[in-house]
Amino acid sequence: MELPLIRLAVVDSTQAFLRRNPHLGCCAVLADRQSEGRGRQGNRWESAAGVGLWLSAALPAPAGVAPGLILQRAMVAAAGVLEPEGRILGLKWPNDLVAWKEGRLVKLGGILGEQSGGRLILGLGVNLTGAPEIPGRAFPPACLGELGLAIPNPEDLAASIIHRWNDLTQDFQPLFRWPDPGTALRWEDGQGTCLGWEPDGRLKVTTAEGIRRLSAGDVAGMA
């Protein structure tokens, strides 16, 4: 199913736009700028005009796929459009788009998802030609342009990503995942060591208290 694409000059957030307009049904919205972009856990996402891809799509909710896994597959599907050769972009748990730059992992984008009236609303933000300055981040923001990647027209990117999102039952696989098994981790209420990624998208870790399986809602930040 090819979704109609709505192009807006500015909006509070593409995700909020689709949430408050359920009468639009299954469609996508692309904004040149968001005034109130949001990331995970309600964090602000800088989304200035002309520097990124700010896209949301309302799709039929896929059956039988865990919510965390849907977001991971959607981000990997988007990465395949942003970098077709598959040599640079990877996935940081739970659903961030990342790459290695000068020996350090940098964040290029993130994705949100929510169920609303039988629809799955996916919201994607990717830094294309610029990234905000945010000191003190374990994984600093970066943009695709810094990595030497060609930047197609945002509307063409959006159309290709939406096409891939039509079937999230496909098991899209990233070039690499972070963290790998054996990686030492810290998060708000604990620390431990990664044991691996679970088939449902959760992260399996071992801690002093035993084995835990973390979901995206359990952790606001991880280093």
PAMAR-873821 format. One record per residue (C-alpha): chain; x, y, z. Coordinates in nm, 2 decimals. Example, Ala and Ser with C-alpha at 12.3 -4.5 7.8 and 13.67 -1.06 7.14 Angstrom:
2
chaine:A east:1.23 north:-0.45 up:0.78
chaine:A east:1.37 north:-0.11 up:0.71
// end
This chain:
223
chaine:A east:0.00 north:0.00 up:0.00
chaine:A east:0.15 north:0.33 up:-0.11
chaine:A east:0.07 north:0.60 up:0.15
chaine:A east:-0.01 north:0.96 up:0.06
chaine:A east:0.26 north:1.20 up:0.18
chaine:A east:0.17 north:1.54 up:0.32
chaine:A east:0.44 north:1.80 up:0.31
chaine:A east:0.44 north:2.08 up:0.58
chaine:A east:0.66 north:2.38 up:0.61
chaine:A east:0.64 north:2.38 up:0.99
chaine:A east:0.45 north:2.18 up:1.25
chaine:A east:0.48 north:2.13 up:1.63
chaine:A east:0.57 north:1.76 up:1.56
chaine:A east:0.48 north:1.52 up:1.28
chaine:A east:0.39 north:1.26 up:1.54
chaine:A east:0.15 north:1.49 up:1.72
chaine:A east:0.00 north:1.60 up:1.38
chaine:A east:-0.10 north:1.24 up:1.29
chaine:A east:-0.22 north:1.17 up:1.65
chaine:A east:-0.47 north:1.46 up:1.65
chaine:A east:-0.59 north:1.39 up:1.29
chaine:A east:-0.71 north:1.03 up:1.30
chaine:A east:-0.96 north:1.11 up:1.02
chaine:A east:-0.66 north:1.11 up:0.78
chaine:A east:-0.63 north:0.74 up:0.82
chaine:A east:-0.31 north:0.57 up:0.69
chaine:A east:-0.08 north:0.84 up:0.55
chaine:A east:0.26 north:1.01 up:0.62
chaine:A east:0.36 north:1.36 up:0.70
chaine:A east:0.70 north:1.52 up:0.63
chaine:A east:0.79 north:1.86 up:0.78
chaine:A east:1.07 north:2.10 up:0.69
chaine:A east:1.08 north:2.21 up:1.05
chaine:A east:0.94 north:2.10 up:1.38
chaine:A east:0.89 north:2.35 up:1.66
chaine:A east:0.83 north:2.09 up:1.94
chaine:A east:1.01 north:1.77 up:1.82
chaine:A east:1.03 north:1.50 up:2.08
chaine:A east:1.26 north:1.20 up:2.13
chaine:A east:1.23 north:0.90 up:2.37
chaine:A east:1.12 north:0.97 up:2.73
chaine:A east:0.99 north:1.31 up:2.63
chaine:A east:1.33 north:1.45 up:2.55
chaine:A east:1.34 north:1.75 up:2.31
chaine:A east:1.46 north:1.67 up:1.96
chaine:A east:1.62 north:1.96 up:1.78
chaine:A east:1.46 north:1.97 up:1.43
chaine:A east:1.55 north:2.29 up:1.25
chaine:A east:1.46 north:2.37 up:0.89
chaine:A east:1.69 north:2.23 up:0.61
chaine:A east:1.91 north:2.01 up:0.83
chaine:A east:1.72 north:1.69 up:0.88
chaine:A east:1.44 north:1.44 up:0.79
chaine:A east:1.14 north:1.48 up:1.01
chaine:A east:0.89 north:1.22 up:0.92
chaine:A east:0.59 north:1.03 up:1.07
chaine:A east:0.37 north:0.77 up:0.91
chaine:A east:0.04 north:0.61 up:1.02
chaine:A east:0.03 north:0.25 up:0.91
chaine:A east:-0.19 north:-0.06 up:0.98
chaine:A east:-0.05 north:-0.21 up:1.30
chaine:A east:0.14 north:-0.53 up:1.20
chaine:A east:0.01 north:-0.84 up:1.39
chaine:A east:0.23 north:-1.07 up:1.59
chaine:A east:0.54 north:-0.85 up:1.61
chaine:A east:0.66 north:-0.72 up:1.95
chaine:A east:0.65 north:-0.34 up:1.98
chaine:A east:1.02 north:-0.30 up:2.05
chaine:A east:1.11 north:-0.52 up:1.75
chaine:A east:0.88 north:-0.31 up:1.52
chaine:A east:1.08 north:0.00 up:1.60
chaine:A east:1.41 north:-0.17 up:1.55
chaine:A east:1.30 north:-0.31 up:1.21
chaine:A east:1.17 north:0.03 up:1.11
chaine:A east:1.50 north:0.20 up:1.20
chaine:A east:1.70 north:-0.06 up:1.01
chaine:A east:1.47 north:-0.03 up:0.71
chaine:A east:1.53 north:0.35 up:0.71
chaine:A east:1.90 north:0.30 up:0.74
chaine:A east:1.89 north:0.09 up:0.43
chaine:A east:1.75 north:0.38 up:0.24
chaine:A east:1.98 north:0.64 up:0.39
chaine:A east:2.29 north:0.43 up:0.32
chaine:A east:2.21 north:0.17 up:0.05
chaine:A east:2.56 north:0.02 up:0.05
chaine:A east:2.53 north:-0.08 up:0.42
chaine:A east:2.89 north:0.01 up:0.52
chaine:A east:2.84 north:0.27 up:0.80
chaine:A east:2.51 north:0.28 up:0.98
chaine:A east:2.42 north:0.06 up:1.27
chaine:A east:2.16 north:0.02 up:1.55
chaine:A east:2.21 north:0.13 up:1.91
chaine:A east:1.97 north:-0.03 up:2.16
chaine:A east:1.68 north:0.02 up:2.17
chaine:A east:1.62 north:0.20 up:1.84
chaine:A east:1.88 north:0.47 up:1.77
chaine:A east:2.06 north:0.52 up:1.44
chaine:A east:2.43 north:0.53 up:1.50
chaine:A east:2.78 north:0.52 up:1.33
chaine:A east:3.14 north:0.51 up:1.43
chaine:A east:3.32 north:0.83 up:1.38
chaine:A east:3.69 north:0.87 up:1.48
chaine:A east:3.66 north:0.57 up:1.71
chaine:A east:3.35 north:0.70 up:1.89
chaine:A east:2.99 north:0.61 up:1.85
chaine:A east:2.77 north:0.90 up:1.74
chaine:A east:2.39 north:0.93 up:1.71
chaine:A east:2.23 north:1.03 up:1.38
chaine:A east:1.87 north:0.96 up:1.45
chaine:A east:1.59 north:0.81 up:1.65
chaine:A east:1.25 north:0.66 up:1.61
chaine:A east:0.93 north:0.66 up:1.82
chaine:A east:0.62 north:0.45 up:1.79
chaine:A east:0.27 north:0.44 up:1.93
chaine:A east:-0.06 north:0.26 up:1.87
chaine:A east:-0.36 north:0.48 up:1.81
chaine:A east:-0.70 north:0.36 up:1.70
chaine:A east:-0.57 north:0.05 up:1.52
chaine:A east:-0.29 north:0.25 up:1.35
chaine:A east:0.08 north:0.23 up:1.42
chaine:A east:0.23 north:0.58 up:1.42
chaine:A east:0.60 north:0.58 up:1.35
chaine:A east:0.80 north:0.90 up:1.40
chaine:A east:1.15 north:0.93 up:1.26
chaine:A east:1.41 north:1.21 up:1.30
chaine:A east:1.75 north:1.19 up:1.12
chaine:A east:2.02 north:1.46 up:1.11
chaine:A east:2.11 north:1.49 up:0.74
chaine:A east:2.33 north:1.80 up:0.70
chaine:A east:2.36 north:1.94 up:1.06
chaine:A east:2.34 north:1.82 up:1.42
chaine:A east:2.28 north:2.02 up:1.74
chaine:A east:2.55 north:2.09 up:1.99
chaine:A east:2.47 north:1.89 up:2.31
chaine:A east:2.77 north:1.88 up:2.54
chaine:A east:2.82 north:1.59 up:2.78
chaine:A east:2.64 north:1.32 up:2.58
chaine:A east:2.79 north:0.97 up:2.59
chaine:A east:2.69 north:0.94 up:2.22
chaine:A east:2.71 north:1.29 up:2.07
chaine:A east:2.49 north:1.40 up:1.79
chaine:A east:2.62 north:1.39 up:1.43
chaine:A east:2.48 north:1.41 up:1.08
chaine:A east:2.50 north:1.20 up:0.77
chaine:A east:2.69 north:1.47 up:0.58
chaine:A east:2.98 north:1.44 up:0.83
chaine:A east:3.02 north:1.08 up:0.73
chaine:A east:3.06 north:1.16 up:0.37
chaine:A east:2.72 north:1.02 up:0.26
chaine:A east:2.52 north:1.17 up:-0.02
chaine:A east:2.20 north:1.34 up:0.09
chaine:A east:1.91 north:1.28 up:-0.14
chaine:A east:1.60 north:1.51 up:-0.15
chaine:A east:1.41 north:1.47 up:0.18
chaine:A east:1.08 north:1.40 up:-0.01
chaine:A east:1.25 north:1.12 up:-0.21
chaine:A east:1.40 north:0.98 up:0.11
chaine:A east:1.06 north:0.99 up:0.28
chaine:A east:0.89 north:0.81 up:0.00
chaine:A east:1.15 north:0.53 up:-0.01
chaine:A east:1.14 north:0.48 up:0.37
chaine:A east:0.76 north:0.47 up:0.38
chaine:A east:0.77 north:0.21 up:0.11
chaine:A east:1.00 north:-0.01 up:0.32
chaine:A east:0.78 north:0.04 up:0.63
chaine:A east:0.48 north:-0.12 up:0.44
chaine:A east:0.60 north:-0.46 up:0.56
chaine:A east:0.76 north:-0.46 up:0.90
chaine:A east:0.71 north:-0.84 up:0.93
chaine:A east:1.04 north:-0.86 up:0.73
chaine:A east:1.34 north:-0.92 up:0.96
chaine:A east:1.56 north:-0.63 up:0.86
chaine:A east:1.91 north:-0.67 up:1.00
chaine:A east:2.15 north:-0.39 up:1.08
chaine:A east:2.52 north:-0.37 up:0.98
chaine:A east:2.61 north:-0.38 up:1.35
chaine:A east:2.44 north:-0.36 up:1.69
chaine:A east:2.55 north:-0.18 up:2.00
chaine:A east:2.60 north:-0.31 up:2.26
chaine:A east:2.77 north:-0.63 up:2.17
chaine:A east:2.76 north:-0.92 up:2.42
chaine:A east:3.02 north:-0.86 up:2.69
chaine:A east:2.99 north:-0.48 up:2.68
chaine:A east:2.98 north:-0.31 up:3.02
chaine:A east:2.67 north:-0.09 up:3.06
chaine:A east:2.53 north:0.18 up:3.29
chaine:A east:2.18 north:0.32 up:3.30
chaine:A east:1.97 north:0.53 up:3.55
chaine:A east:1.90 north:0.26 up:3.81
chaine:A east:2.17 north:0.01 up:3.75
chaine:A east:2.47 north:-0.13 up:3.57
chaine:A east:2.56 north:-0.47 up:3.42
chaine:A east:2.70 north:-0.65 up:3.12
chaine:A east:2.52 north:-0.71 up:2.79
chaine:A east:2.44 north:-1.08 up:2.72
chaine:A east:2.27 north:-1.02 up:2.39
chaine:A east:1.96 north:-0.89 up:2.21
chaine:A east:1.64 north:-1.09 up:2.26
chaine:A east:1.42 north:-1.20 up:1.97
chaine:A east:1.15 north:-0.96 up:2.09
chaine:A east:1.38 north:-0.66 up:2.09
chaine:A east:1.46 north:-0.65 up:2.46
chaine:A east:1.82 north:-0.64 up:2.59
chaine:A east:1.94 north:-0.92 up:2.81
chaine:A east:2.19 north:-0.81 up:3.07
chaine:A east:2.35 north:-0.96 up:3.38
chaine:A east:2.37 north:-0.75 up:3.69
chaine:A east:2.47 north:-0.80 up:4.05
chaine:A east:2.11 north:-0.90 up:4.13
chaine:A east:2.09 north:-1.15 up:3.84
chaine:A east:1.97 north:-1.15 up:3.48
chaine:A east:1.74 north:-0.88 up:3.36
chaine:A east:1.56 north:-0.82 up:3.03
chaine:A east:1.53 north:-0.45 up:2.96
chaine:A east:1.26 north:-0.30 up:2.74
chaine:A east:1.28 north:0.05 up:2.59
chaine:A east:1.05 north:0.19 up:2.87
chaine:A east:1.29 north:0.07 up:3.14
chaine:A east:1.58 north:0.29 up:3.04
chaine:A east:1.59 north:0.66 up:2.94
chaine:A east:1.96 north:0.65 up:2.86
chaine:A east:2.25 north:0.40 up:2.85
chaine:A east:2.62 north:0.43 up:2.83
// end
